[in-house]
Amino acid sequence: MDVDGPGKLMNRRWDLDALRGLMLVLMTLTHLPTRFSDPAGQPFGFVSAAEGFVMLSAYMAGMVYTTRAVREGEPVMQEAFFKRALKIYGCQAALLLFLFTVVAGIGLFTRQDAVTNLLTYYLEHPLTAFFSGLLLIYSPPLLDILPMYILLMLASPLLLLHGLHRGWLGIMVVSVLLWVASQFDVTLALYNGFVAATGLKIIPFSELGAFELLAWQFLWVLGLWMGSTRAASKHPEPIRFPRWLVETAMIIAITCFVWRHVIGQTPFPEMPVGNLMFDKWHLAPLRLINFFALLVLTMHFGPWLTSRLPRIKAMETMGSASLPVFCAHLVLALLALAVLGDGRAPRPVWIDIAILVVGFAALYGVAWSSLQFDRRTAALRKRMAARRTLVLTEWRTQRRRDRRRPPIAVRSPVSASSLPALQGAPRSPSSTGHSPGG
């Protein structure tokens, strides 16, 4: 999930690439089935890498596409959004085909419950699952974030155009109201109402995907607004927070960090109702507060840290090619589940370490190869554009030369009667009345 395609039109922010690379590393640690999955999950508190990844992607989309709208026009920006969404849809369709064929076949052959449980609905209704998956309705676990991302990308041009021309206040108010509605399971109520009114029940509600779209759109809209306003500003200045806000954010972040690593990823092990306030899929209130605390600290201390911490090139490389790396990490996770089972399966620790080493090496290889391909493609396009420009310039130059060249004089036919009589001119034979033979 990224905007690395249009992002190449502007100078890259290496710090943002490094952050996205970090999010990908955390996702991979969580999704690869090893004994390190649980300790690596939500390492900074009750916030996962998904929140940071969505926010960063939206922020970069806001910056990149706003800049493109200003420089190249709004139709170009809209077309770029659509092409990017189409590319992400292609990735989702390829992942679904891989899951329904290769992963399902290996899982059935090895009898891995980790895969058969993940594909329960598909194994029971293969045709319905296949076509509804291509329509972004059925979203199996691990493959449920890209459909949400595609829908948000398709809605983004309208949001950006409205924000650029009429401001972002109305958009943010509607976004907050949708987030509030999601906390009361409005989506489930709409689904039940649709089924009751039409009698259609394509797939169960639980198979629509774990991410609540009405909740997660808030993070996307927030990031889009922040990136767009920064790109639209002629002289953007670093955001400065009041001291009391930074101190409050630090207290919240430290409390949640200690709480998560002392108690575990479930904040209230013996009180399930309390866990709803930290629910990931609905982006629950306490979880959102924890995220905002980390966001304030990142924005406040980020410039200071980037000027002092060493740059990790491998992290930047993966972050700058985040879409291929994200898809590749899902392929690795699904294959590992099909072959080895989940991380609770008893096996030597060296196998888990080998899984991580091979996995991250493969992801870096995918990122490096993707960037090399993009560079060669960009160079080829640049050469073709230069050649087109040269041909067009030569054509225009030739036209200007043709216009400046004086017209060629064309002699009109002259009649004999208009010629002056020339004294002493020889007469033609016909004028003497004699023929040539006479």
Secondary structure by P-SEA (a helix, b strand, c coil): cccccccccccccaaaaaaaaaaaaaaaaaacccccccccccccccccaaaaaaaaaaaaaaaaaaaaaaaccaaaaaaaaaaaaaaaaaaaaaaaaaaacaaaaaaaaaccaaaaaaaccccccaaaaaaaaaacccccccccaaaaaaaaaaaaaaaaaaaaccccaaaaaaaaaaaaaaaaaaaaaaaaaaaaaccccccccccccccccccaaaaaaaaaaaaaaaaaccccccccccaaaaaaaaaaaaaaaaaaaaccccccccccccccccccccccaaaaaaaaaaaaaaaaaaaaaaacccccaaaaaaaaaaaaaaaaaaaaaaaaaaccccccccccaaaaaaaaaaaaaaaaaaaaaaaaaaaaaaaaaaaaaaaaaaaaaaaaaaaaaaaacccbbbbccccccccccccccccccccccccccc
